Amino acid sequence: MPNDIQRVAPALGAYTTEGLFGKVWAGADLSARDRGLVTVAILITRNQTAELKAYIARALEAGVTPAEISETITHLAFYAGWGNAMAAVAAAADVYEERGVDANALPKAKPEPLPLNEEAENARQKQVQGNFGSVSQGVVDNTQNFLFRDLWLRPDLKPRDRSLITVVALIASSQVAQIPYHLNRAMDNGLTREDVGGVLAHAAFYTGWPNVFTALPVVKEVLEKRTK
């Protein structure tokens, strides 16, 4: 690949080695582990599988566990689409085979769930039911049963990281209407203001500047409201 870059786009090669890996990945505004998780989430969301295998390996080397990669793929089936998740499975399978990752290192299909905040979930469900029950009760029910009373309670990806990859997926797909709810949830789950800034700066290289600038006003509004 480096030889191909030099033959086709030497400037891109310089930006990649000196800028992206020389400076961005070495930046102190986000941990290497978070950068690995964020990048894998972006590539899955955008179905950019050509580099996914290499970045899954990089994420593992940065401290993301095979179980967390598994949960990231599973989670993004709901937030980026089943087909994108299935494409990611193939890339991860190759990495796991190369590294000798077996079933014992992976999450159970039906683990003991994390505790549910009944009050918060009931409030969320009541709002969604009131807004959209008359449009699609199936969406309302599936959101409750599959997502917030199941997927979000799976223990092998911490709530903070689960929120992180959700926000990243929304940025990568320009689904800005969903950002306020999920960014607030992410910060309630432990994502800091500094983390948010680091995620945006990192994501620009993998999802493109326009997607990040589309998200920036929405993110700014959330941060300002939380400060008040």
RALINKA-V333397 format. One record per pair of residues at least 24 apart in sequence whose ideal C-beta (glycine too) atoms are under 8 Angstrom apart, sorted by the first residue. I is the first residue (numbers start at 1). J is the second residue. If there is no record, write none. Layout:
BEGIN
I&J ; I&J
END
This chain:
BEGIN
20&205 ; 24&201 ; 24&202 ; 24&205 ; 27&198 ; 27&201 ; 27&202 ; 29&194 ; 29&197 ; 29&198 ; 29&201 ; 30&195 ; 30&198 ; 30&199 ; 30&201 ; 30&202 ; 31&62 ; 32&62 ; 32&63 ; 33&59 ; 33&62 ; 33&63 ; 33&64 ; 34&164 ; 34&195 ; 34&198 ; 34&199 ; 35&62 ; 35&202 ; 36&60 ; 36&61 ; 36&62 ; 36&63 ; 36&64 ; 37&64 ; 37&68 ; 37&72 ; 37&161 ; 37&164 ; 37&165 ; 38&164 ; 38&165 ; 38&168 ; 38&199 ; 38&202 ; 38&203 ; 38&206 ; 39&202 ; 39&206 ; 40&64 ; 40&69 ; 40&72 ; 41&72 ; 41&76 ; 41&164 ; 41&165 ; 41&168 ; 41&169 ; 41&172 ; 42&168 ; 42&169 ; 42&172 ; 42&203 ; 42&206 ; 42&207 ; 43&88 ; 43&206 ; 44&72 ; 44&73 ; 44&76 ; 44&80 ; 44&84 ; 44&85 ; 44&87 ; 44&88 ; 44&169 ; 45&76 ; 45&79 ; 45&80 ; 45&84 ; 45&168 ; 45&169 ; 45&172 ; 45&173 ; 46&84 ; 46&172 ; 46&173 ; 46&207 ; 47&80 ; 47&83 ; 47&84 ; 47&87 ; 49&87 ; 49&88 ; 49&90 ; 49&91 ; 52&87 ; 52&88 ; 52&91 ; 52&92 ; 53&91 ; 53&92 ; 53&94 ; 53&95 ; 56&91 ; 56&92 ; 56&95 ; 57&95 ; 57&99 ; 60&95 ; 60&99 ; 65&105 ; 66&96 ; 66&99 ; 66&101 ; 66&105 ; 66&106 ; 67&105 ; 67&106 ; 67&107 ; 67&156 ; 67&157 ; 68&156 ; 68&157 ; 68&161 ; 70&106 ; 70&107 ; 70&156 ; 71&107 ; 71&154 ; 71&156 ; 71&157 ; 71&162 ; 72&157 ; 72&165 ; 74&107 ; 74&151 ; 74&154 ; 75&151 ; 75&157 ; 75&162 ; 75&165 ; 75&166 ; 76&165 ; 76&169 ; 78&146 ; 78&147 ; 78&151 ; 79&165 ; 79&166 ; 79&169 ; 79&170 ; 80&169 ; 80&172 ; 80&173 ; 107&154 ; 107&155 ; 107&156 ; 111&154 ; 111&155 ; 111&156 ; 112&155 ; 113&150 ; 113&153 ; 113&154 ; 113&155 ; 114&153 ; 114&154 ; 114&155 ; 114&159 ; 115&153 ; 116&149 ; 116&153 ; 121&148 ; 121&149 ; 124&148 ; 158&189 ; 158&190 ; 159&189 ; 159&190 ; 160&186 ; 160&189 ; 160&190 ; 160&191 ; 162&189 ; 163&189 ; 163&191 ; 164&191 ; 164&195 ; 164&199 ; 167&191 ; 167&199 ; 168&199 ; 168&203 ; 170&215 ; 171&200 ; 171&203 ; 171&207 ; 171&211 ; 171&212 ; 171&215 ; 172&203 ; 172&206 ; 172&207 ; 172&211 ; 173&211 ; 174&211 ; 174&214 ; 174&215 ; 176&214 ; 176&215 ; 176&218 ; 179&215 ; 179&218 ; 179&219 ; 179&222 ; 180&218 ; 180&221 ; 180&222 ; 183&218 ; 183&219 ; 183&222 ; 184&222 ; 184&226 ; 187&222 ; 187&226 ; 193&223 ; 196&223
END
